[in-house]
Amino acid sequence: MLTRSKLKEKVQPFAKRIRGVAHDHRLAILYVLAHNQLEAKDIVDALGVPENLVAHHLKQMYITGWVLKTKQGRSVTYRLNEKAFFEFNRLFTDTPFDRQVLSKYYK
């Protein structure tokens, strides 16, 4: 088990990533993107919040690696970055929780 400076060093990258989704609108965006990739206007419609607010949250989610975007002309489509979800599990690597619980789901 890591402690003090080693623990802080391990968790810092994950803390930054978690801040990228630590808001109810961002979690809602994850949920709707889990169904399908969408343009920002479709996310606005799904959430029922102003476009500038969705744009702000999408930018933060993009910066922290939770979403990817594809531009085609003036259209931007957003999708989940599946790598971000797998990388988050690395926080628990080599822990009893990983060996006893998470490993059951990754066989």
PLY file of the C-alpha trace (Angstrom):
ply
format ascii 1.0
element vertex 107
property float x
property float y
property float z
element edge 106
property int vertex1
property int vertex2
end_header
0.00 0.00 0.00
1.30 3.42 -0.94
1.40 6.23 1.60
2.17 9.93 1.76
4.19 11.29 -1.17
3.96 8.09 -3.22
0.20 8.00 -2.71
-0.14 11.66 -3.65
1.96 11.05 -6.76
-0.29 8.14 -7.78
-3.63 9.89 -7.26
-2.88 13.34 -8.73
-3.44 12.40 -12.40
-6.69 10.67 -11.46
-7.89 13.68 -9.43
-7.51 15.91 -12.48
-9.43 13.44 -14.61
-12.24 13.10 -12.06
-12.67 16.88 -11.91
-13.52 16.62 -15.60
-16.79 14.84 -14.78
-17.48 16.07 -11.26
-20.68 17.92 -12.13
-24.23 16.74 -12.71
-24.35 18.16 -16.25
-21.09 16.41 -17.14
-22.35 13.12 -15.78
-25.51 13.60 -17.83
-23.37 14.23 -20.92
-21.50 10.98 -20.24
-24.83 9.20 -19.99
-26.23 10.50 -23.29
-22.93 9.89 -25.09
-22.94 6.32 -23.77
-25.95 5.79 -26.04
-24.54 7.37 -29.18
-22.08 9.96 -30.44
-23.81 13.32 -30.75
-23.37 16.87 -31.94
-23.44 19.60 -29.30
-26.93 20.74 -30.37
-28.27 17.24 -29.70
-26.66 17.24 -26.26
-28.26 20.63 -25.57
-31.65 19.17 -26.52
-31.12 16.07 -24.36
-30.08 18.05 -21.28
-32.36 21.05 -21.72
-29.66 23.53 -20.71
-28.22 26.52 -22.62
-25.78 25.86 -25.47
-22.99 27.92 -23.89
-23.20 25.82 -20.74
-22.98 22.56 -22.69
-20.05 23.98 -24.68
-18.24 24.84 -21.44
-18.75 21.36 -20.00
-17.77 19.64 -23.25
-14.57 21.68 -23.37
-13.63 20.62 -19.84
-14.49 17.02 -20.59
-12.37 17.15 -23.74
-9.42 18.72 -21.91
-9.54 16.04 -19.20
-9.86 13.25 -21.76
-13.39 11.97 -21.16
-14.70 12.86 -24.62
-13.27 12.95 -28.11
-14.50 15.17 -30.91
-14.59 14.87 -34.67
-14.98 17.90 -36.92
-16.64 17.70 -40.32
-17.01 21.14 -41.82
-18.83 23.23 -39.23
-20.22 20.19 -37.44
-18.52 18.76 -34.33
-19.51 15.33 -33.08
-18.65 14.17 -29.57
-18.14 10.62 -28.34
-16.88 8.94 -25.20
-13.17 8.23 -24.93
-13.27 4.61 -23.85
-9.57 4.76 -22.95
-10.40 7.23 -20.13
-12.68 4.69 -18.47
-10.07 1.94 -18.61
-7.29 4.25 -17.42
-9.33 5.26 -14.38
-9.29 1.64 -13.22
-5.48 1.85 -13.04
-5.89 3.76 -9.79
-6.89 0.47 -8.19
-4.22 -1.72 -9.82
-2.40 -3.96 -7.36
-4.94 -3.48 -4.59
-7.04 -6.14 -2.89
-10.12 -4.46 -4.41
-8.66 -4.95 -7.87
-7.73 -8.58 -7.29
-10.89 -9.59 -5.44
-13.59 -7.50 -7.10
-12.60 -5.75 -10.32
-10.75 -8.72 -11.75
-14.08 -10.65 -11.85
-15.38 -8.16 -14.39
-12.35 -8.18 -16.66
-12.03 -11.88 -17.35
0 1
1 2
2 3
3 4
4 5
5 6
6 7
7 8
8 9
9 10
10 11
11 12
12 13
13 14
14 15
15 16
16 17
17 18
18 19
19 20
20 21
21 22
22 23
23 24
24 25
25 26
26 27
27 28
28 29
29 30
30 31
31 32
32 33
33 34
34 35
35 36
36 37
37 38
38 39
39 40
40 41
41 42
42 43
43 44
44 45
45 46
46 47
47 48
48 49
49 50
50 51
51 52
52 53
53 54
54 55
55 56
56 57
57 58
58 59
59 60
60 61
61 62
62 63
63 64
64 65
65 66
66 67
67 68
68 69
69 70
70 71
71 72
72 73
73 74
74 75
75 76
76 77
77 78
78 79
79 80
80 81
81 82
82 83
83 84
84 85
85 86
86 87
87 88
88 89
89 90
90 91
91 92
92 93
93 94
94 95
95 96
96 97
97 98
98 99
99 100
100 101
101 102
102 103
103 104
104 105
105 106
